[in-house]
Amino acid sequence: MRNSLTAKVPETLFAQTKERFPLRPVPMSTATRSSEDQRELLLLRLAESAYRRGQFTLASGRSSEHYVNCKPVSLSGSGLALISSAMLKNVEVDALAVAGLTLGADPLVSGVAMAAAQNGRDLDALIVRKEAKGHGTGAWLEGPLPAAGSVVTVLEDVVTTGGSSLKAVNQLKEAGYQINRVVTIVDREEGGAAAMEKAGLELISLFRLSEVSACAATLRS
């Protein structure tokens, strides 16, 4: 039954509205998809929206024909839902928080913390600044800080040499937290894993650059 407002709208207008603005099916919740389906869907999203091939200068200063910017995916609602679900599965069971260096990790830590809450797990999100706040407390970390000695899992969007992740790790260690693992969406396979191992850290990547580029090539063929 229509309410009094919609009852005044002619049927022809309803038809015209449907024609101009067709109803779109609601995407199936990631919770109802298998892990393999979610992974395949996320790989496709990254290949379509995050990967480019050409000539690029990376944040590390290196030149590369491969460019990966995960933000078009991590800053979309459905993309972040896929990423958060996949990353949460790799967060240490005894971790009390996830953390990452701003800006790339901002949506990741928030998304994973929310996904954890939806699964009945208490997990907070911390954002690591690139430099101390210039006013107030001068803090490096933003978010509800767990007790000193707590395990914190570091999240990253793309790992190249590992420099950004290690900067976050070092700030978190200085704040008194235990860091053992870094979880990234994409490992560019350019020395990041070795850098993490040298620092006594475990690197877990959802995808390797070679996987994303191969998928992109099939889409463009």
C-alpha positions in Angstrom: 0.0 0.0 0.0 1.3 3.4 -1.0 1.4 6.2 1.6 -0.7 9.4 1.1 2.2 11.2 -0.7 2.9 8.6 -3.3 -0.8 8.0 -3.9 -1.1 11.5 -5.4 1.6 10.7 -8.1 0.1 9.6 -11.4 0.8 6.0 -12.6 2.4 7.4 -15.8 5.0 9.3 -13.7 5.9 6.1 -11.9 6.4 4.4 -15.2 8.5 7.3 -16.5 10.6 7.3 -13.4 11.3 3.5 -13.7 12.3 4.0 -17.3 14.7 6.9 -16.5 16.1 5.4 -13.3 15.9 1.6 -13.6 16.2 -0.3 -10.4 19.5 -1.9 -9.9 19.8 -5.3 -8.2 21.3 -5.1 -4.7 24.8 -6.7 -4.7 25.0 -10.0 -2.8 26.6 -9.5 0.6 30.2 -10.7 0.8 29.1 -12.8 3.7 27.1 -15.1 1.4 30.0 -15.6 -1.0 32.6 -18.3 -0.6 36.2 -17.2 0.1 37.3 -18.3 -3.4 34.5 -16.2 -5.0 35.4 -13.2 -2.9 39.0 -13.5 -3.8 38.3 -13.8 -7.5 35.9 -10.8 -7.4 38.5 -8.7 -5.5 41.2 -9.7 -8.0 39.0 -8.5 -10.9 38.2 -5.2 -9.2 41.9 -4.6 -8.6 42.8 -5.5 -12.2 40.1 -3.2 -13.6 40.3 -0.2 -11.3 43.7 -0.3 -9.5 46.2 -1.5 -12.1 47.7 0.5 -15.0 50.6 -0.4 -17.4 52.8 2.3 -18.8 55.8 4.3 -17.5 55.5 5.5 -13.9 57.7 6.9 -11.1 56.8 5.2 -7.8 56.8 6.7 -4.3 60.1 4.9 -3.7 61.6 6.8 -6.6 61.9 3.8 -8.8 60.6 3.7 -12.4 58.2 0.9 -13.3 55.9 -0.1 -16.1 53.4 -1.3 -13.5 51.3 1.0 -11.4 48.9 -0.1 -8.6 46.7 2.4 -6.8 44.2 0.6 -4.6 42.3 3.6 -3.5 39.6 3.5 -6.3 38.8 0.0 -4.8 39.4 0.6 -1.1 37.4 3.8 -1.1 34.3 2.2 -2.8 31.8 0.6 -0.5 31.7 -2.8 -2.2 35.5 -2.8 -2.7 36.3 -2.1 0.9 33.9 -4.8 2.0 35.8 -7.3 0.0 39.2 -6.1 1.1 38.2 -5.9 4.8 36.8 -9.4 4.8 40.0 -10.8 3.2 42.3 -8.8 5.5 40.5 -9.7 8.7 41.2 -13.4 8.1 44.9 -12.6 8.2 44.9 -10.4 11.4 46.6 -12.2 14.3 44.1 -13.8 16.6 45.6 -12.1 19.6 45.8 -8.7 18.0 43.8 -5.9 19.8 44.1 -3.4 17.0 45.1 -2.9 13.3 47.1 0.0 12.2 48.6 1.6 9.1 50.3 4.6 7.7 48.1 7.4 6.4 46.8 7.8 3.7 46.6 4.4 2.0 45.8 2.5 5.1 43.1 4.8 6.5 40.1 3.0 4.9 41.7 -0.4 5.5 42.0 -0.1 9.3 38.5 1.4 9.5 37.0 -1.3 7.3 38.8 -4.2 9.0 37.7 -2.9 12.5 34.1 -2.7 11.3 34.3 -6.2 9.7 35.6 -7.5 13.0 32.7 -5.9 15.0 30.2 -7.4 12.6 31.8 -10.8 13.3 31.7 -10.3 17.1 35.3 -9.4 17.5 36.6 -6.4 19.4 39.3 -4.9 17.2 40.3 -1.2 17.1 41.7 0.9 14.3 44.8 3.1 14.6 46.1 5.6 12.0 49.9 6.3 12.0 50.7 9.9 11.0 53.6 10.6 8.7 54.8 13.2 11.1 53.7 14.1 14.6 50.6 16.3 15.0 51.7 19.9 15.0 49.4 20.9 17.9 47.8 19.6 21.0 49.4 16.4 22.2 51.8 16.1 19.2 50.7 12.5 18.8 51.9 10.2 16.1 48.9 7.8 16.5 45.2 8.4 16.1 42.6 6.1 17.5 41.7 4.2 20.7 45.1 3.2 22.0 45.4 -0.3 23.5 47.5 -1.1 26.5 51.3 -1.1 26.1 52.6 -4.5 25.0 49.5 -5.3 23.0 49.8 -7.1 19.6 48.9 -4.8 16.7 48.7 -6.0 13.0 49.9 -3.5 10.4 47.8 -3.1 7.2 49.1 -1.7 3.9 47.6 -1.2 0.5 50.7 -1.8 -1.6 54.2 -3.0 -0.6 57.1 -2.2 -2.8 60.4 -1.9 -0.8 58.6 -2.0 2.5 59.6 1.5 3.5 56.1 2.8 4.3 55.2 -0.2 6.3 58.4 -0.2 8.3 57.8 3.5 9.2 54.5 2.5 10.6 56.0 -0.5 12.4 58.7 1.6 14.0 56.3 4.3 15.3 54.1 1.6 16.8 57.0 -0.1 18.4 58.2 3.2 19.9 54.7 3.5 21.4 55.2 0.2 23.1 53.3 -2.2 20.9 54.2 -5.7 19.7 54.4 -5.9 15.9 54.9 -9.2 14.2 52.9 -9.1 11.0 52.1 -6.8 8.0 49.1 -7.6 5.8 49.0 -5.9 2.4 46.6 -6.0 -0.5 49.3 -6.2 -3.2 53.0 -7.1 -2.9 54.8 -5.6 -5.9 57.5 -8.3 -5.5 60.3 -5.7 -5.4 62.1 -6.5 -2.2 59.4 -5.8 0.4 59.1 -9.3 1.7 62.9 -9.5 2.2 62.9 -6.2 4.0 60.1 -7.4 6.3 62.0 -10.7 7.0 65.1 -8.8 7.8 63.2 -6.7 10.3 61.7 -9.8 11.9 58.3 -9.4 10.4 55.9 -11.7 8.5 54.5 -10.2 5.3 51.2 -11.6 4.1 49.9 -10.4 0.8 46.4 -10.9 -0.6 47.8 -10.7 -4.1 51.1 -10.5 -5.9 51.7 -7.9 -8.6 52.2 -10.7 -11.1 48.7 -12.0 -10.4 47.0 -8.6 -10.8 48.9 -7.8 -14.0 48.1 -11.2 -15.5 44.4 -10.7 -14.7 44.5 -7.2 -16.2 46.1 -8.6 -19.4 43.3 -11.1 -19.9 40.7 -8.4 -19.4 42.3 -6.2 -22.0 43.0 -8.9 -24.5 
